């Protein structure tokens, strides 16, 4: 025990030497952000193939934009794609121009968006804690930097952020725009009073034209809102607008802040940046775009179940519990301790000390908005993950101070005390139970996984790899360590153990598992795409029967006729075979079992390649007999 305490004291002394030297502290902070950004979002980012079916839709639409030079209307597989606005396609197309058409370019915008919001959150939390120290006249640089570091680590290393920050779709770009916009709003709002306390000489010397502009943080807020609108449409302004409105009404500063934000000018900035593309795409595509994007992909998704994505009312409780694991067990106490019902307490707080309140309203706003929406998907609540990390980090920041840090005025020592809240103590024990339950699930992972026809050997492969045992042991050992830390009251180390176990789990379990899954599910399709490029003859149609794998379109650069039902494919082949003028053949990609069901005669088709569960054949109309195909 003495050895452990001595080591902890040595670490504290080393950390204090860093934070007491501002230039060194800034350098270490930048290195920290680079480290977590690389581990979380750059490491092996493009070494795994595109994952069907959503990611290749974005990748191919962006490739079409890059190849054709049409930066207004997105296309996929020869048809317009109005699911999302243009910003994600623009970003991916620009990445193609810089580093080539590959998986790295597809995912780079998502990774950069995640790293950007994480970096801005570090600055915001550090700034907030520094202002708190100024108000309380204490010197706690360890808490300031360590609290910010933990906030960014939790923000970077949780399942939701990791999954969508490594996927080339629009969700992380939306989160990056919305979360960064909200952080910029808070910095503009919270820094206003500090600016007011400074001398007015600078303001008197400023030109009248400059006084009409909001401060730089508010300007950044407006630009980022425009980016969010260009990423996913109206939700890009509705969601942050509701959060800010609720916050300003709560603190009673709605009119005051709208004036200092130069609200009308800000709306002109947003409209000027975001609306021109919508005008152009509507001018080119008319009501087809309006009905598809605004009607189907926005209004209907909120009011009706779209594509079968329905879920019970408690769906997002489960999503947040697992998506923000393992830190999600501390969210209830982080919210309850703010005592939102005591509004008078928050009304007298300095603006800079309202970050926890703002993050709480941010969290509840996103959670409530999408809980009300009828269509439900796990990615919808991704924008609340930064707020969750800030809430939990501020909860634990009181433990991030060493015994030799003293108040500026009295010289009193600041010591992290035993948590006064029983809810925090019980949350810590719940942390132990939660990790233990996840460990049990990992040990039985092969039994819990369902059979995937696209990867029939995956369960056996994952079991033989030993990865479930490694993951189970990591989680179980972390639960034991946290239980020990609770008993000996080493509170400031508990959140660190959670972070370390997630990074270890990501490195030694999740990453190898994704490579195994890619080899089973996606590699056969990439290999068949290469075969298609070599085998397809001029004017030869390509069918994909029984499933939709858009990755083949991206990797082969070929247009595909997707046919869901086998009987529809049989009908199409029979109709073409009966035509007096018909193409000599067509290519068909299907699962081997479906090809058997079509009852081809041996002379009717040629087996070109078989990879994994898929088979590529050429159906020859010249060799087909006059009798029609029938499904067995």
N, C-alpha and C positions, 0 to 999 in steps of 0.2 A: 504493500500500500504506500509506503514511504517513497519507493521508487517512482510509482505512478504520480504521486503528488509533486515530487521533485521535477519530473519530466513536464508536468502541466505548468509548474511555476517557471521553468526554463522557456517554454513556449510563450507564456505571457510576457516575460521579459523581452524575448526576441521580437514579439509583435509590437510591444510598446516602443521599442527603439525605431521601428519602421514608422509608426503613426505619428511619432513626435517630430519626424522630418517630413514636411509637406511634399517636397519634390519626390522623395523616395516613396511616400504613400501613394501619390498619384501614379508613379511608374508601376508599382506593384498592383494597383487597382486595374490599370490597363492590361497588364500581363494576365491578371486573373480573368478578366473578361475575354481576352484572346483564348485562354486555356479552356474555359467552359464553352465558349462558342465553337472551338475546334472539336472538342470531344463530343459535344451534343449535336452539332449540326454540319460539320464539315468532314469529319472522319468517316470514310467509306460512303460518302453521300452518293456518288455516282457509280459505285462498284456493284450495285444491285440493279437488275433490269426493271423497267417500268412495270407497275403492278396493275393488272386489270381489275375493274374495268374503267374507273374514272380517270386515273392519271394519264393514260394514253390519249384520252379524248382531248385534254388540254394540250398535251405535247404535240399532237398531230395538227390541231387547229392553229397552234402557234407556228408550226413548221410551214403550213400552207400560207400563213400570213407572211412569213419570211421569204418563201420561195416566190409567191405571186406578187408581192409588193402591195397587196390590198390590206391596208391597216385599219379599215373601217368595219367590214363584215367578216366575222369569223366563219370558217368552213371546216367541216369534218366529213371525210368520205364522200365528197361531192355534194353535200347538203349544208345549208346554213346551220350554225350552232349558236342559238340565242340564249343558252342557259345562263351565261355570265357576261358582264361587260368586258371592255377591251383591255384593261390595265394588265391583267395577268398574262394575256397573250402578248402584249407589247413587251413586257419584261422578259418573257421567255424567248421571244424572237430576237431581242437585243442580245441576250445571252448566247443565242445561236450564232449571231454575227461575230461575237467576241471569242468564244471558245469552241464553236462548232455545234452541230446537231447531235447531241448525246444526252445521256441521263444527267450528267452534271449540270448542263445548261437548263434542263427541265426543272430541276429542284433548287437551283441557286436562288431564285427570287424568294422562295419560302424560307430558305436558310438565312438569307440576309435580313428578311423581315423579322425573324425570330431574334437574331443577334442584335438588331437595332433596338427593339423594344426592351430587351434585357439590359442593354447598356444604358438606355435612358432611365430605366427603373433604378439602376445602381445610383445614378446621379441624384434622382429624386429622393430616394430613401436616405442617402448620405446627407443631402442638403437639409431634409426635414429634421434629422436627428441633430445636426449641427446647430440649427436654429433653436431646437429645444434646449441644448446645452447653453446657448447664449442667454435664453430667457431664465434658466434656472441658475446661471452663473456657476456652472461646473465645467470641468474638463474631463470628457470621456471619449477621447478619440478612438479608443479600442472599440467601444460600442458602436460608434458611428460607422466605421469602416467594416467591422465584422457584421453588423446588422445589414448593411447594404450588400455585402458579399453573400450572406446567407439568403437574402431575398432573391438575388439574381440566380443563385444556384438552384433554389427551389423552383424558380420560374423556368429555368433551363431544363432541369432534370425531373420531369414528371411525364407520365405516359402520353397525355394529350399533346403537350408541346413537342415532345420528341417525335411522335407519329406524324403530326401535320407539318412540323418544321422540316421533315425529311421527305415530304410528298409534294410533287409538282402540281398542286391544285390551288384554288383561290383562297382556301380557308385561312391559312397562315398569313397571307398577304392582307386579308381583311383584318385579322387580329392585330397585325403589326400596325396598320393604319389607325384602327379604332383605339387600341391601347395607347399608342404613342400620342394620338390626338388628346386623349383624356389626361395623360401625364403632362403634356404641354399646357393644357388648360389649367391644371392645378398649379403648375409652376408660375404661369402668368397670373393666376388669381392670388396665390400665396405670396408672390414677390411684390405685389402691388403696394402693400403697406410699408414694406421695407424701403421701397423707392420713395414713398411719401414722406418718410422720416428723414431722408437726406435733404440737404439744402436745396433751395429752390433756384439757385443761381443758374444751374444747368438748364432748368425748365424755362427760366426767363429768357435765356439766350437762344433757346431753340426757336426755329421758325414756326409760324402758324400752320404751315402746310404739314410739317412733321407731327404737330400735336394732334392732327386729325387721324393719325394712324394708331392702331393698337400696339402694345409692346411686342417684342419679337416672338415670345412664347405664344401669344394669341394668334399672331400671323401664321406660325407653324401649325397651330391647331386648325386653322381654316384650310390650309393647303392639304393637311392630312385627311381632313373630312372629305375634301374633293377627291382625294385618292381612294378613300373607302367607297364613295359613291361609284367611282369608275371600276371598283373591284367587284362589288356585289349589288349595286343599285341603291334603292331608297333606304334599306336597312343601314347603310353606311352613315346616314345622317339621323335617322329616326332613333336608333339605339343610343348613340352617345348623347343625342339631344334630350331624350327622356332622362338619362342619368344625370346630366348637368342641371336640367330643370328641377328634378327632385332634390338635388343637393342644394341649389340656391334657394328653393322654397323652404327647405329645412332650416338653413342658416339665416333666412330672412334678408337676403342680399340680391334678390333677383334684379330689380331695377338698377341698383348701383353697379352691379357687375356687367349687365348688358350695356350700360353706358360706357364703362371703361373698356369693354371689349370692342367698341365701335361695331355693334351687332349688324347694322344695316350694311356697312361697308364690308363686313365679313361675309355676309350673304352674297354680296356682289362678287367677292373673290371666289367663293365656292361655285356659284353659278357660272362665272367666267371660265373656270378651269374644268368643270365637269360636264356642263350641258352641251358644249359644241359637238362632242362625239355623239351624244344621243340624238341631236338634231340631224347629223349626217347619216347615222345608221337608219333612222326613221325615214329620212328623205329618200334613201336608197331602197329600203325594204318595206316601207309603209306599215299597214295594219298587221302584216305577218309578224313583224318585230314587236309591235305593241301588244298584240294578243299573246304571243309566246312568252316574252320576258315579263312585262308588267302584269299580265293576267295570270298565266300559268305558274311562272317561276317565282312570283312574289305574292300576289293576292291569294291564289289558291293554296300555296304552301302554308300560309298562315291560317287560313280558314277551313281547309279540307285536307284529307289525307292524300298525299301525292306519292305515286310509285310504291304504295304499300308501306310507307314509312310511318306507321302508327305505333304508339306506345302508351302505357298507362301514365297517370298523372305523376307518379313518383319516379319516372324514368330518369330524370336528371339528378335525383338524389344518388342513384346508383352510379351514374356517369361521373359525377364529381367525386364520389367516394373512391372509385377505381382510377379515374382519369387524373386525379391530383394525389394519388397514392405515392408514398405512405404518409404524407403530411396532412391529408384531408381530415384525419381524426381530430386535429387541433382547430379546425375551422369553427365549430360551434362555440368553443370558449373564446376564440379570437373575436367573434361577433358579439357574444353576450357581454363580454367585459367592457364593451364600448357604451353600454347602457343608452341605447338610442331613445329610450322613453324619457330620459332626463335631458330634454332639449335645452334647458337653461344652462346646463354645464357647457354645451358646445357653443352656445351663443356668445359666451364671454371669452372663448379661446381665441388666441391669435390665429390668423389665417394659416400661417405656416404649420400650426399644430393640429390641423384638421385633415391630415393625410389619411389617418385610419378611418375617420368618418367617411371621407370621400371614397376610399377603397371599398368600404362596406356597402355604401349605396350603389357603387359600381357593380359589385358582386350580386347584390340582390336584384338590381335592375336587369342585368343580363339573364339571371336565373329565372326571374318572374316572367320576363318577356317571352322567352322560348318555352316555358312551361305552359303558358296560355296558348301558344301556337299549336295547331293540330298536328301538322307534320313535324316529326321529331327525329333528329339524327345526332349522334354523339358529337360531331364537329360543331354543331350550332353553339354550344356553350364554351367553345374555345376562348372567346374574348374575356371570360371571367377568370381565366387562370392567372394572368398577371395580378389581378386584384387579390386573388386567394394567396398568392405568394407574399404580397405586401402585408396582408393582414396577419399571417402566421409569423412572418419575420419581425414585425413590430411587437407581437406578443412575446417573442423570445428575446428581443433586444435588451430587456432589463437584466438578463443574465450575462450579457456580453461586456463585462467590465471587470478589471482586475482590482485587487485589494490596494494597490499603490496609487490608484487614481484618486485625486483629491478635489474638493471644491475650491473654486478660485477665491472665494471670499473668506472662508473659515478654516480651511485646511482639514476638514472632516473627511475621513476615508469612506469611499463608496463601495459597498459590498453587496453582491447579489444575494438576496435572501431566499429562504425557503418559500415556495409559492403559497400565497395566502388563499388562493382560490381552490376549493376542493375539486371543482370542475377540471382544473388544469391537472391535478393529480390523477383523477380518474381518466382523463384523456390520455395521459402518459401510459397508464396501464392498458387502456384500450389500444394504444399503439402496439403494445406487446402482443395482445390477443390478435390484432389484425395481421401483423406480420407472421404470427404462428399459423393462422388460418391460410394465408397465402402460401406458406411453406408446405402445409399438408396438400394443398391443391397442386403445387408443383410436383410433389412426390407421386401424385396420381394423374399427372397431365395426360399420359397416353390413353388412360381410360376416359378422361373427360373430353378429349378431342373427338369430334364426330368424323365420320368417313367423308373424305373429299374425293369425288370422282376424278377431279383434275390432278390430284396427287394421291393415288391410292396407297402408296407405300410410305407416306409421310409419317404416320403414327409409329410404324416399325422403325423408321430411320431416326426419328427423334428419340425413341426409347433406347436404341442401340448407341446413340451418341453420348448418353450419360448427362446431357444438359439438364433434364429435369432434376436429377439428383444434385447437381452443382447448384442450381437455383434454389432448391429446397434447403440445402445446407446453408447457403448464404442468408436466406431469410430467417431460418431458425436460429442461427448463431447471432444475428442482429437482434432478434427478439430477446434472447438470453442476456446479451450485453446491455440492452436498454433496461431490462428488469433490474440488473445489477446497479446501473447508474441511478435508477429511482431509489433503490434502497440506501445507497451511500450519498444521495442528494447531490449528485454531480449534474445539475440540470442543464448547464450550458453545453454539455457534451451530447445530450440526447438528440438534438436536431442534426448535429454533425454526423452521428452514426446513421441516421436515416438517409442523409445525403450520400455518405460513402457507400452504403449498401446498394443504393439505386445505381450509382455509377458503376460499381462492381457488377451488378446484375445486368446493366446495359452492355458492359464490355465483354463479359464472359458467358452470358446466357442469351440475351436478346439479339445481339449482333450475329453470333453464330447461327441462331435459329432462323434469322431472316435469310442468311445465305443458303441454309438447307431448304427453306421454303421456295426460294427463288430457283434453286436447282430442280426442284420437283415440279413446280407449277408454271414458271415462266420461261425457263431455259428451253424446253421443248418447242414452245411457240416461237422463240427467237430463231432457233435452228430451222424450223419449218419456214419461217419468213425468208431466210436466206435461200432455201430451196425453191420457194415460189419465185423469187427474183430470177433465178436461173432457168426454171422450168416453164414459166408461163409463156405461151405463144401469143403472137399479135391477135387482138380482138377475141381472146379467150376469156370468158367470164370466170370470176372466182367466187365460189359460194362458201359460206361458213354456216354449217347446219347444226342446230341444237344448242348453240351457245353463242355468246357475243364476247369476243376478245379483241378489243380495239388495238391492242399492242401490235397485232399483225399488220394493221394498216400503217402504223408508225414505222415499223422496222422494214416492211417490204415496200413502202411507198406505193402500194397498189390499192385500187378501189375494190371494196368487197361488198357482195350482196349478202347481208345477214338474214338468215331464215331460221326462225325460232323452232318450228315444228318440223319433224321429219316428213310427215305426210305432205306438207306444203312443198318441200324440196322434191319429193317424188312427183308431185303434180307438175311442178315447173319443168322437170326433166322430161316427163311424158309429153308435155305441150311442145317443147322445143324439138323433141324427136319426131313429132307428127308434122312439123312444118315442112313444106316443100323446099324452102330455102332456109337452111339452118347452118350454124357454125359447125365446124368439124368436131369440136369437143368443148368441154368445160372442166375447170379444176374445182374440186370440192374438198374442203377441210372439215372433218367431223371426228367425233369419238368413234373408236373402232366398233363399239357395240351398235351404234346407229347405222353404220355402213352395212353391218350384217343384217339388220332389220329391213334394209331396202331391197333385199333379194336380187342383187345384181347377178347376172350370168357371168361366168368366168371371162368371156370375151367382151363384156360390156365396159369394162374399166381396166385401167392400168394402175397398179400400186406404185406410187412415186417415192413416198417416204413415210415412215412411221416413227414418231418421237413421243415417248411417254404414253399418255392416254389418247393421243391424237394420231390421225392418219390422213395423209394427203393422197388423193387419187385423181386420175384423169378419166372422165366419162366420155367415151367415144360414141358419137351419134351415128357414125358410119357403120360401126360394128354392131350397134344395138339391133336386136331383132324387132319385129313389128309388134310383138306383144308388149303390153304396158307393164311397168314395174308395179309391184304391190308390196305393202308393208306386211311383214310377217307378224 
